[in-house]
Amino acid sequence: MKNIGASPCQPDMTALDQEFHFLAYPDHVLLFMLDGDGRCEFVSPSWSLFTGREAVRELGDGWLEHVHADDRERLARGLDEARRARREVRLLFRSRREDGIYRWFVSQGMPRPDGGYAGLCFDVTAYQEGEAEAERAAQHMISLLRQTRLIGVVLDLRGRVQFSNGGLCRLLQCPGAELMDCHLFERHLSAGDRRLLAELYPGGVQSAQFPAEFESELLARDGEARRISWHAMTLRDFSGRTRNTVLIGDDVTELHRAEEKLSLSARIFDASNHAIVVTGLDGSILAVNDAFTSLTGYTREEAVGRNPRILQSGRHDADFYRQMWTTLLESGHWYGDIWDRRKDGSFYPKYLSISVIRNAAGEPTSYSGIFYDISERKTIEERLDRLAHYDTLTGLPNRCLLLDRLEQATGRALRQGGKVGLLYLDLDHFKQVNDTLGHGAGDELLKAAAVRMRSAVRAADTVARLGGDEFVVLIPDAGSDADLARVAEKIVEALAPPYEIEGTTVSAEASVGVAIFPDDGVDIHELMKHADAAMYQVKQGGRGFFRFYHELAG
Ligand SMILES: Nc1nc2c(ncn2[C@@H]2O[C@H](COP(=O)(O)OP(=O)(O)OP(=O)(O)O)[C@@H](O)[C@H]2O)c(=O)[nH]1
């Protein structure tokens, strides 16, 4: 043993290796020196302060006696090997203080130039306990993960599953044992999210910049894709190295779908070529789309905050709007054709569909109106209507429209009392015009005769062409026989004068049979038949005049 002065606790600075002198006194570092045989020849004063024992008791092999029995042999062998090999060593051991408490130390030893060995001991009990605490925390976390409905998984640094809870098993439809040790993301990441692998595990090892929050799409066993929002926490060992990563996941698939639906709705709203307007329950406009502006002429800024009444044409009465609201409030919807007015004052017909928008609780929150211009459709409808109800040559109502109006007139006469007159007309010798002047001339005569008939009766009367040279005049409010006779007379007179057709004078008088509802027929078909019969009698009787059906019967 080297002489280290009057007191073995007081280090002889001249004897200390110069490289350690600045560490001679700090309380938290314990210094020791071993001689060439591995026996302790010096401990720093801090050693005694720490252990509560006199330094002299630590010398020789004394210090080893206080090392924990489980650590002693390993420590002595480690030091001995390092001293002999003349290399540094780092060892962890427990040493007992005089009060009986064991503390954890890390001993860092290095060879001295004179063949001896020098070392520093640090009290790392706090770290060790921290480590145990971290382990306890990890276990606690795992037990929490077991209980939660959230998805919980502990991964090692290569991304392999070390623990997974029921949430993950349910999500992936895999038993926990099957997931154990498998690489979670390599195995379950959807094709669209594969790029994440290289970000999370570049070179197969967890990135130092592993994100604290990220989303990934995982494929379950049946191929269903679920989007998971992850929160990552790293578990570190006492030296600060990452040991494991705990991921807590939330299945946000439905949320994502809802968001996508919402953004889809927003895109549809903007992209729709149908005008869309959303109002609050008070009717004030909350939002309009571009098509609304194109159709109505009102910009978003001009429309928002105002009432859709700005679009009203004034062509519908208050009753129309009252019924619209009643239907809307009762059934949640209203749809139909309606006339509106643009900002520039022009009118246009539109198809409008209004719906009540409700929240998840079913309470109405707003109204949505979708509409589009139906001018073109209206024009086509009108054209079709004309084709179906009017004679193309003369422009007069055809048989279909006549029967319709006749039905209405007789119905009204039945309800209110009153009479309906029906005049059945056939031009006399019309065939001759066709035969002598041609079909074109015949057409001209038919058109001219139509104009004359139309001008011989009132606006409320209907002049219809049944086909060929047959016409019917409907007098919905016929009055007396004398009145009807006057109308028939006027028509005969109107048609009597000759026509000037293509430079030729042509005559085509008319024979007229008159039937009265309800006297001469129980329904419109009988009435038509009897008027025709009366007309036939006129033809037989010489043509060019009129006769009442009841005269035949008489
Ligand atoms: N130009 C023309 N002729 C038509 C049209 N439709 C039918 N006709 C012809 O009209 C004629 C009608 O003939 P009728 O009424 O039977 O003969 P009519 O010469 O008038 O004889 P009465 O009625 O007995 O005086 C036929 O020759 C049809 O071919 C048409 O749209 N244009």
The ligand as an SDF file (V2000), in Angstrom:
LIG
                    3D

 32 34  0  0  0  0  0  0  0  0999 V2000
 -107.3370   20.4480  -99.2530 N   0  0  0  0  0  0  0  0  0  0  0  0
 -107.6600   19.6190  -98.3020 C   0  0  0  0  0  0  0  0  0  0  0  0
 -108.6050   18.7170  -98.4860 N   0  0  0  0  0  0  0  0  0  0  0  0
 -108.9570   17.8680  -97.5200 C   0  0  0  0  0  0  0  0  0  0  0  0
 -108.3120   17.9080  -96.2720 C   0  0  0  0  0  0  0  0  0  0  0  0
 -108.8960   16.9330  -95.4930 N   0  0  0  0  0  0  0  0  0  0  0  0
 -109.8480   16.3250  -96.2250 C   0  0  0  0  0  0  0  0  0  0  0  0
 -109.8910   16.8860  -97.4470 N   0  0  0  0  0  0  0  0  0  0  0  0
 -110.7420   16.5810  -98.5070 C   0  0  0  0  0  0  0  0  0  0  0  0
 -112.0000   17.2260  -98.2430 O   0  0  0  0  0  0  0  0  0  0  0  0
 -112.9830   16.5720  -98.9550 C   0  0  0  0  0  0  0  0  0  0  0  0
 -114.1940   16.4540  -98.0650 C   0  0  0  0  0  0  0  0  0  0  0  0
 -115.1700   15.8400  -98.8270 O   0  0  0  0  0  0  0  0  0  0  0  0
 -116.6480   15.7860  -98.5260 P   0  0  0  0  0  0  0  0  0  0  0  0
 -117.0970   16.6670  -97.4480 O   0  0  0  0  0  0  0  0  0  0  0  0
 -116.9830   14.3280  -98.3700 O   0  0  0  0  0  0  0  0  0  0  0  0
 -117.2080   16.2810  -99.9070 O   0  0  0  0  0  0  0  0  0  0  0  0
 -117.9260   17.5790 -100.3080 P   0  0  0  0  0  0  0  0  0  0  0  0
 -117.4340   17.8420 -101.6390 O   0  0  0  0  0  0  0  0  0  0  0  0
 -117.6980   18.6440  -99.2910 O   0  0  0  0  0  0  0  0  0  0  0  0
 -119.3640   17.0390 -100.2150 O   0  0  0  0  0  0  0  0  0  0  0  0
 -120.5690   17.5400  -99.3820 P   0  0  0  0  0  0  0  0  0  0  0  0
 -120.0900   17.6770  -97.9860 O   0  0  0  0  0  0  0  0  0  0  0  0
 -121.5940   16.4830  -99.5290 O   0  0  0  0  0  0  0  0  0  0  0  0
 -120.9500   18.8320  -99.9630 O   0  0  0  0  0  0  0  0  0  0  0  0
 -112.3430   15.2530  -99.3990 C   0  0  0  0  0  0  0  0  0  0  0  0
 -112.0800   15.3410 -100.7870 O   0  0  0  0  0  0  0  0  0  0  0  0
 -111.0400   15.1440  -98.6630 C   0  0  0  0  0  0  0  0  0  0  0  0
 -110.0370   14.4930  -99.3870 O   0  0  0  0  0  0  0  0  0  0  0  0
 -107.2920   18.8730  -96.1080 C   0  0  0  0  0  0  0  0  0  0  0  0
 -106.6810   18.9900  -95.0410 O   0  0  0  0  0  0  0  0  0  0  0  0
 -107.0110   19.6980  -97.1350 N   0  0  0  0  0  0  0  0  0  0  0  0
  1  2  1  0
  2  3  2  0
  2 32  1  0
  3  4  1  0
  4  5  2  0
  4  8  1  0
  5  6  1  0
  5 30  1  0
  6  7  2  0
  7  8  1  0
  8  9  1  0
  9 10  1  0
  9 28  1  0
 10 11  1  0
 11 12  1  0
 11 26  1  0
 12 13  1  0
 13 14  1  0
 14 15  2  0
 14 16  1  0
 14 17  1  0
 17 18  1  0
 18 19  2  0
 18 20  1  0
 18 21  1  0
 21 22  1  0
 22 23  2  0
 22 24  1  0
 22 25  1  0
 26 27  1  0
 26 28  1  0
 28 29  1  0
 30 31  2  0
 30 32  1  0
M  END
$$$$
